[in-house]
Amino acid sequence: MELRQLRYLVRTIELGSISQAALDLGIAQSAVSLQIQRLEGELATRLLQRTATGVVPTDAGIAFLSHAQLALRHADEAASAAQQSRLSGVVSIGLAPSTSGVLGFPLIEAMREQYPDIRIHLVEGMSGHLGQMLNGRELDLAVLFDNGHARRCSVQPLLEERLFFICGSDARPAVLPTRLAEIVNVPLVVPTPRHGLRRVIDTAFAALDVRPSVIAEVDSLYVLMDMVARGMAATLQPWSALARQTESRLCWSEIADEGTSRRNLLCSLSDDELSPAALATRSTVTRVVRQLIEEGRWRGVTSSHLESR
């Protein structure tokens, strides 16, 4: 049982409508419905009855409501007490450029709202370099794609990003491909071999026993995506690479082949090395990622680990 499930249920009962509750909470209606269904499944009883005009609580829902409201009030008081302790300090976090594009601002915004006295030092770089910085104690935590770069660190699975075929709108094929075999002869711009994403791409093509038509290798996400937008080549990237792009300049389709996904791992120094501010930041990262996925602002991902929390 999670606090968000209680919040969704209480607000739905108060407003008499799942859609109105979702609008009030600022999240997708499907997310509200899913969490209420999970709560009902855990309790093995129906809490809401659907009617022609909305929803009303069942007898079990009415009995549950007052206790849920009390639990939420106590949780809000506990959060307020924690916030009044005024956690402070500097927390260094490393993100790859694509991850930073979708997670960077929402994370800083959430930290400013909940922990205004914690100053975030955000470093953007390649996953391998960030792993070296983490090992050298230059970072408190980082989102990496390979835990081999983060020795002696705490590693928490975050999500899996599926790959997308991305091309310029003016260079769009008649049918957007969904299989690697369909783009073997398409000119591609991809990261250099030292990049973790390139290894995923090479392994996937090798499994088909074919070689892609790579015309350029670029580790700068900005330059790579600008080449794609100008129609010079297509690319394979996770959806997060589109976060900073003007969507009208690009077209994309999700690749369905197995083995075309990239792991995202939340790596940090061990708990006894992290300050209270860094521990709070690590928790906030997982919460913000979950919200981004639920609200449809981080697409093409699988996150069973976060959903189970």
C-alpha positions as CSV (number, residue, x, y, z in Angstrom):
1,M,0.0,0.0,0.0
2,E,1.5,3.3,-1.1
3,L,0.7,6.9,-0.1
4,R,0.0,7.9,-3.7
5,Q,-2.7,5.2,-3.8
6,L,-4.3,6.7,-0.8
7,R,-4.1,10.2,-2.3
8,Y,-5.6,9.1,-5.6
9,L,-8.4,7.3,-3.9
10,V,-9.3,10.1,-1.5
11,R,-9.3,12.7,-4.2
12,T,-11.4,10.5,-6.5
13,I,-14.0,10.1,-3.7
14,E,-14.0,13.8,-2.9
15,L,-14.5,14.8,-6.5
16,G,-16.7,11.8,-7.5
17,S,-14.8,11.3,-10.7
18,I,-11.5,9.6,-11.7
19,S,-11.0,12.0,-14.6
20,Q,-11.6,15.1,-12.4
21,A,-9.2,13.6,-9.8
22,A,-6.5,13.1,-12.4
23,L,-7.0,16.6,-13.6
24,D,-6.7,18.0,-10.1
25,L,-3.6,15.9,-9.3
26,G,-2.0,16.8,-12.7
27,I,-1.4,13.2,-13.8
28,A,-2.9,10.8,-16.4
29,Q,-6.3,9.3,-15.8
30,S,-4.9,5.9,-16.5
31,A,-2.3,6.3,-13.7
32,V,-5.1,7.1,-11.2
33,S,-7.2,4.1,-12.3
34,L,-4.2,1.8,-12.2
35,Q,-3.2,2.7,-8.7
36,I,-6.7,2.4,-7.3
37,Q,-7.1,-1.0,-9.0
38,R,-3.8,-2.1,-7.4
39,L,-5.0,-0.9,-4.0
40,E,-8.3,-2.8,-4.4
41,G,-6.3,-5.8,-5.5
42,E,-4.1,-5.7,-2.4
43,L,-7.2,-5.3,-0.1
44,A,-9.1,-7.9,-2.1
45,T,-12.2,-5.7,-2.1
46,R,-13.9,-3.0,-4.2
47,L,-13.6,0.5,-2.9
48,L,-15.3,2.3,-5.7
49,Q,-18.5,1.7,-7.7
50,R,-18.7,3.1,-11.2
51,T,-21.9,4.9,-12.1
52,A,-23.3,6.8,-15.1
53,T,-22.2,10.1,-13.6
54,G,-18.9,9.1,-12.1
55,V,-17.8,7.0,-9.1
56,V,-19.1,6.6,-5.5
57,P,-17.5,4.7,-2.6
58,T,-18.7,1.3,-1.7
59,D,-19.4,0.4,1.9
60,A,-15.8,-0.8,2.2
61,G,-14.6,2.5,0.5
62,I,-16.5,4.6,3.1
63,A,-15.0,2.6,5.9
64,F,-11.5,2.9,4.4
65,L,-11.8,6.6,3.6
66,S,-11.5,8.1,7.1
67,H,-8.5,6.0,7.9
68,A,-6.8,6.9,4.6
69,Q,-7.4,10.6,5.3
70,L,-5.9,10.3,8.7
71,A,-2.8,8.4,7.3
72,L,-2.3,11.1,4.7
73,R,-2.6,13.9,7.3
74,H,0.1,12.1,9.4
75,A,2.3,11.6,6.4
76,D,2.0,15.3,5.5
77,E,2.9,16.2,9.1
78,A,5.9,13.9,9.0
79,A,7.0,15.4,5.7
80,S,6.6,18.9,7.1
81,A,8.7,18.0,10.1
82,A,11.4,16.6,7.9
83,Q,11.5,19.6,5.7
84,Q,11.7,21.9,8.7
85,S,14.9,20.2,9.6
86,R,16.3,22.1,6.6
87,L,18.6,19.6,5.0
88,S,21.4,21.6,3.4
89,G,24.7,21.1,1.5
90,V,25.9,20.5,-2.0
91,V,25.1,17.2,-3.8
92,S,26.9,16.3,-7.1
93,I,25.0,14.2,-9.6
94,G,26.1,13.1,-13.0
95,L,23.8,12.5,-16.0
96,A,24.4,11.6,-19.6
97,P,23.2,14.3,-22.1
98,S,20.1,12.3,-23.2
99,T,19.2,11.6,-19.6
100,S,19.8,15.2,-18.6
101,G,17.5,16.4,-21.3
102,V,14.5,14.6,-19.8
103,L,15.4,14.4,-16.1
104,G,17.7,17.4,-15.4
105,F,15.2,20.2,-15.0
106,P,12.4,18.2,-13.4
107,L,14.9,16.9,-10.8
108,I,16.3,20.4,-10.0
109,E,12.7,21.8,-9.8
110,A,11.6,19.0,-7.4
111,M,14.7,19.6,-5.2
112,R,14.1,23.3,-5.1
113,E,10.6,22.8,-4.0
114,Q,11.2,20.1,-1.4
115,Y,14.8,20.9,-0.2
116,P,15.5,24.6,-1.0
117,D,18.7,24.6,1.0
118,I,20.3,21.7,-0.9
119,R,22.3,23.0,-3.9
120,I,22.5,20.6,-6.8
121,H,25.8,20.4,-8.8
122,L,24.8,18.7,-12.0
123,V,27.5,17.3,-14.3
124,E,26.7,16.2,-17.8
125,G,29.0,13.7,-19.5
126,M,29.4,10.3,-21.0
127,S,28.5,7.4,-18.8
128,G,32.0,6.0,-18.6
129,H,33.5,9.3,-17.6
130,L,30.8,9.8,-15.0
131,G,31.5,6.4,-13.6
132,Q,35.2,7.4,-13.2
133,M,34.2,10.5,-11.4
134,L,31.9,8.5,-9.1
135,N,34.8,6.1,-8.3
136,G,37.0,9.2,-7.6
137,R,34.5,10.5,-5.2
138,E,33.9,13.6,-7.4
139,L,30.2,12.7,-7.6
140,D,27.7,11.6,-5.0
141,L,25.5,9.8,-7.5
142,A,25.0,9.3,-11.2
143,V,22.7,7.6,-13.7
144,L,24.9,5.2,-15.6
145,F,24.4,2.6,-18.4
146,D,27.0,0.1,-17.2
147,N,27.7,-0.7,-13.6
148,G,31.2,-1.8,-14.6
149,H,32.2,1.8,-14.4
150,A,31.0,2.2,-10.8
151,R,33.1,-0.1,-8.7
152,R,32.4,-0.3,-5.0
153,C,29.2,1.7,-5.4
154,S,25.6,1.1,-4.6
155,V,23.7,0.2,-7.7
156,Q,19.9,0.5,-8.1
157,P,18.1,-0.5,-11.4
158,L,16.2,2.5,-12.6
159,L,14.7,1.7,-16.0
160,E,15.2,0.3,-19.5
161,E,15.1,2.6,-22.5
162,R,14.1,1.1,-25.8
163,L,15.7,2.4,-29.0
164,F,14.0,4.5,-31.6
165,F,14.8,5.0,-35.3
166,I,14.9,8.8,-35.7
167,C,15.2,10.8,-39.0
168,G,14.5,14.3,-40.2
169,S,11.0,15.1,-41.3
170,D,12.1,16.0,-44.8
171,A,14.0,12.6,-45.1
172,R,11.1,10.5,-43.8
173,P,10.7,7.2,-45.6
174,A,7.2,6.2,-46.8
175,V,6.9,3.7,-43.9
176,L,8.9,4.2,-40.7
177,P,10.9,1.1,-39.9
178,T,10.3,-0.9,-36.7
179,R,13.0,-3.6,-37.3
180,L,16.8,-3.3,-37.6
181,A,16.8,-5.4,-40.8
182,E,14.8,-2.6,-42.5
183,I,17.5,0.1,-41.9
184,V,20.6,-1.9,-42.8
185,N,21.1,0.3,-45.9
186,V,20.0,3.6,-44.3
187,P,22.9,6.0,-43.6
188,L,23.3,6.4,-39.9
189,V,25.1,8.7,-37.5
190,V,25.8,7.0,-34.2
191,P,28.0,7.5,-31.1
192,T,31.7,6.3,-31.2
193,P,32.5,2.7,-30.1
194,R,33.5,3.8,-26.6
195,H,29.9,5.0,-26.0
196,G,27.6,2.5,-24.2
197,L,24.8,3.1,-26.6
198,R,27.0,2.2,-29.5
199,R,27.8,-1.2,-28.0
200,V,24.0,-1.9,-27.7
201,I,23.6,-0.9,-31.4
202,D,26.6,-3.0,-32.6
203,T,25.5,-6.1,-30.6
204,A,21.9,-5.9,-32.0
205,F,23.1,-5.7,-35.6
206,A,25.7,-8.4,-35.0
207,A,22.9,-10.7,-33.8
208,L,21.4,-10.3,-37.3
209,D,24.8,-10.9,-38.9
210,V,24.6,-7.6,-40.7
211,R,26.6,-4.4,-40.6
212,P,24.8,-1.0,-40.5
213,S,25.6,1.8,-42.9
214,V,27.4,4.2,-40.5
215,I,28.5,7.4,-42.2
216,A,29.5,9.3,-39.1
217,E,30.4,8.7,-35.5
218,V,29.6,11.6,-33.1
219,D,29.6,11.7,-29.3
220,S,28.0,15.1,-29.1
221,L,24.3,14.6,-28.8
222,Y,23.6,18.2,-29.9
223,V,25.6,17.8,-33.2
224,L,24.3,14.3,-33.8
225,M,20.6,15.3,-33.5
226,D,21.3,18.4,-35.6
227,M,22.7,16.2,-38.4
228,V,19.5,14.1,-38.2
229,A,17.2,17.1,-38.2
230,R,19.0,18.4,-41.3
231,G,18.4,15.1,-43.2
232,M,22.1,14.2,-43.3
233,A,21.5,10.8,-41.7
234,A,19.2,8.9,-39.4
235,T,20.1,7.6,-36.0
236,L,19.2,5.1,-33.3
237,Q,18.6,6.7,-29.9
238,P,16.4,6.3,-26.8
239,W,13.3,8.6,-26.7
240,S,15.1,10.8,-24.2
241,A,17.4,12.1,-27.0
242,L,14.3,13.8,-28.4
243,A,13.6,15.8,-25.1
244,R,15.4,18.9,-26.3
245,Q,14.4,18.7,-29.9
246,T,11.7,20.5,-31.9
247,E,9.4,17.6,-32.7
248,S,8.3,19.1,-36.1
249,R,11.8,18.6,-37.4
250,L,11.9,14.9,-36.7
251,C,10.1,11.6,-37.2
252,W,10.6,8.5,-35.2
253,S,9.5,4.9,-34.6
254,E,10.2,2.4,-31.9
255,I,12.4,-0.5,-32.8
256,A,10.8,-3.9,-31.9
257,D,13.9,-6.2,-32.0
258,E,15.0,-7.8,-28.8
259,G,18.2,-6.6,-27.4
260,T,17.6,-3.0,-28.5
261,S,17.3,-1.4,-25.1
262,R,19.6,0.5,-22.7
263,R,19.7,0.0,-19.0
264,N,19.7,3.0,-16.7
265,L,21.3,2.4,-13.3
266,L,21.2,4.8,-10.4
267,C,24.7,4.5,-8.9
268,S,25.9,6.2,-5.7
269,L,28.5,6.1,-3.1
270,S,27.7,3.7,-0.3
271,D,25.0,4.8,2.2
272,D,27.6,5.4,5.0
273,E,29.5,7.8,2.6
274,L,26.4,9.8,1.5
275,S,25.3,12.9,3.4
276,P,21.7,13.2,4.5
277,A,21.3,15.7,1.6
278,A,22.6,13.1,-0.9
279,L,20.3,10.4,0.5
280,A,17.4,12.7,0.1
281,T,18.5,13.6,-3.5
282,R,18.8,9.9,-4.4
283,S,15.2,9.3,-3.2
284,T,14.0,12.3,-5.1
285,V,15.6,11.0,-8.3
286,T,13.6,7.8,-8.2
287,R,10.4,9.7,-7.3
288,V,10.8,12.2,-10.2
289,V,11.6,9.3,-12.7
290,R,8.5,7.5,-11.6
291,Q,6.4,10.7,-12.1
292,L,7.9,11.4,-15.5
293,I,7.0,7.9,-16.7
294,E,3.5,8.0,-15.2
295,E,2.8,11.4,-16.8
296,G,4.0,10.3,-20.2
297,R,7.0,12.7,-20.2
298,W,9.6,9.9,-20.5
299,R,8.4,7.5,-23.2
300,G,9.7,4.2,-24.6
301,V,10.8,2.9,-21.2
302,T,10.2,-0.1,-19.0
303,S,10.4,0.4,-15.3
304,S,9.1,-2.6,-13.3
305,H,11.5,-1.9,-10.5
306,L,10.1,1.6,-9.8
307,E,6.5,0.5,-10.3
308,S,7.0,-2.1,-7.5
309,R,8.2,0.3,-5.0
